[in-house]
Amino acid sequence: MAGTFGDDEITAIRAATPGCTDDLIHLNHAGSSLPPQRVLDIQIAHLRREAAIGGYEAAAEAADRSAAVYDSIAALIGSRPSEIARMEHATAAWNAAFWSIPMERGQRIVTHDHDYGANRIAFLRAREVHGVEIERIPSDADGQIDIDRLAGALSRPSEVAVVSLAWIPTSGGLVNPAAEVGSLTRDAGVPFLLDACQAVGQLEIDVEAIGCDFLSASGRKFLRGPRGTGFLYARDAILDRVTPSQPDHHGADWVALDRYEFVDGARRFEYWEHDHAAWLGLGAAVDDANELGIARIHATIDERAEELRARLRDVGMTVHDQGVERCGIVTTTHPTIPVGELRERLATGSIHASLTNPGSARADLEARGLGSLLRLSVHCTTTSDEIDRTLAVLRIL
Ligand SMILES: Cc1ncc(COP(=O)(O)O)c(C=O)c1O
């Protein structure tokens, strides 16, 4: 693993992030992180140009920078720029992919307990619309998707419409073995839709090594981009097998009165209208991450999250994170104090935490016999001093 950032480097990253102040401790990077100043600057500058000269004219001025965002994202995940579609958020990206996949009555959607709530709703809807079945692969002893059971589920590939996996779930520090899943789906020739919403920005991503056909991501979380941004990776080779479900005249060309043709590449999943300032801001966030180096961001997050887990156990909290490999999401409960109250008390000390509730992670929480969890998520900007101060609040409890 790459080296962690040194104290001086963390101080510099914090100094370039306006939300990193002594007055608040942000432990909600899995919800929405704190963007670097450069993200803010490019967004605000573009909004000013839109106000000054008009939105279409400002977009024309920024066309090269806007196009370069695809290159930046492609460099981040090891794809071609043409395999990236601009999206408003991870669920929009995931849905664009999911609803493009052909499904026949009786086929199965194969998934894991850790799939995100929105994705689960889509499975239930697909069961109503297509008559497909939902097959839940259980977790192994470490909480990861049970790879042997998945191999069994793929033994008759024609019966499986798609394999869907949350690389990192909303409900804990688990990192699922995405590349092992990709190796099985590739051999079986079954589409693999990877939810990388919580992974992008904190894990190194190489879509070739993973072997996923689709990858959905949000900009505002570990990537430190603006709210209302995300992207979809769609492998070139999958495009002949899928059909965007709701194309517009940007994703498809209206070539004759009664005929359209999809445009090349992943852009067939996009809509024409979008928030140009936010997209440019996302580009700045991705450039920032690429320049800092995801490997070092990952190493630093990892070290800080393990430090937090150890300290929480020291004060009698229970840590619920599973996995052989873990990430910057830390979930915890107190033996007697409800999580809502914990969160309130932290908020009183200007410490931002969030809760994971059954509505977003029901299958996982029910399988583990858990209710809501307090979720503390760290980034490479989180310091040991902030962890000390957080623990000081929890210790008094
Ligand atoms: C694992 C996972 N997938 C998908 C999503 C949905 O992301 P978005 O709110 O950007 O649509 C989330 C949001 O927290 C998530 O944690």
The ligand as a Tripos MOL2 file, in Angstrom:
@<TRIPOS>MOLECULE
LIG
   16    16     1     0     0
SMALL
NO_CHARGES

@<TRIPOS>ATOM
      1 C1        -23.8130    2.4890   -1.4640 C.3       1 LIG1
      2 C2        -24.6290    3.6120   -2.0040 C.ar      1 LIG1
      3 N1        -25.1480    3.5080   -3.2340 N.ar      1 LIG1
      4 C3        -25.8900    4.4850   -3.7760 C.ar      1 LIG1
      5 C4        -26.1560    5.6350   -3.0860 C.ar      1 LIG1
      6 C5        -27.0010    6.6900   -3.7190 C.3       1 LIG1
      7 O1        -26.2530    7.7940   -4.0770 O.3       1 LIG1
      8 P1        -26.9390    9.1480   -4.5700 P.3       1 LIG1
      9 O2        -27.6000    9.7380   -3.3650 O.co2     1 LIG1
     10 O3        -25.8100    9.9710   -5.0980 O.co2     1 LIG1
     11 O4        -27.9280    8.7990   -5.6020 O.co2     1 LIG1
     12 C6        -25.6340    5.8060   -1.7950 C.ar      1 LIG1
     13 C7        -25.9110    7.0420   -1.0460 C.2       1 LIG1
     14 O5        -25.5890    7.2130    0.0950 O.2       1 LIG1
     15 C8        -24.8420    4.7580   -1.2400 C.ar      1 LIG1
     16 O6        -24.3350    4.8650   -0.0150 O.3       1 LIG1
@<TRIPOS>BOND
     1     1     2 1
     2     2     3 ar
     3     2    15 ar
     4     3     4 ar
     5     4     5 ar
     6     5     6 1
     7     5    12 ar
     8     6     7 1
     9     7     8 1
    10     8     9 2
    11     8    10 1
    12     8    11 1
    13    12    13 1
    14    12    15 ar
    15    13    14 2
    16    15    16 1
@<TRIPOS>SUBSTRUCTURE
     1 LIG1         1 GROUP 0 **** ****
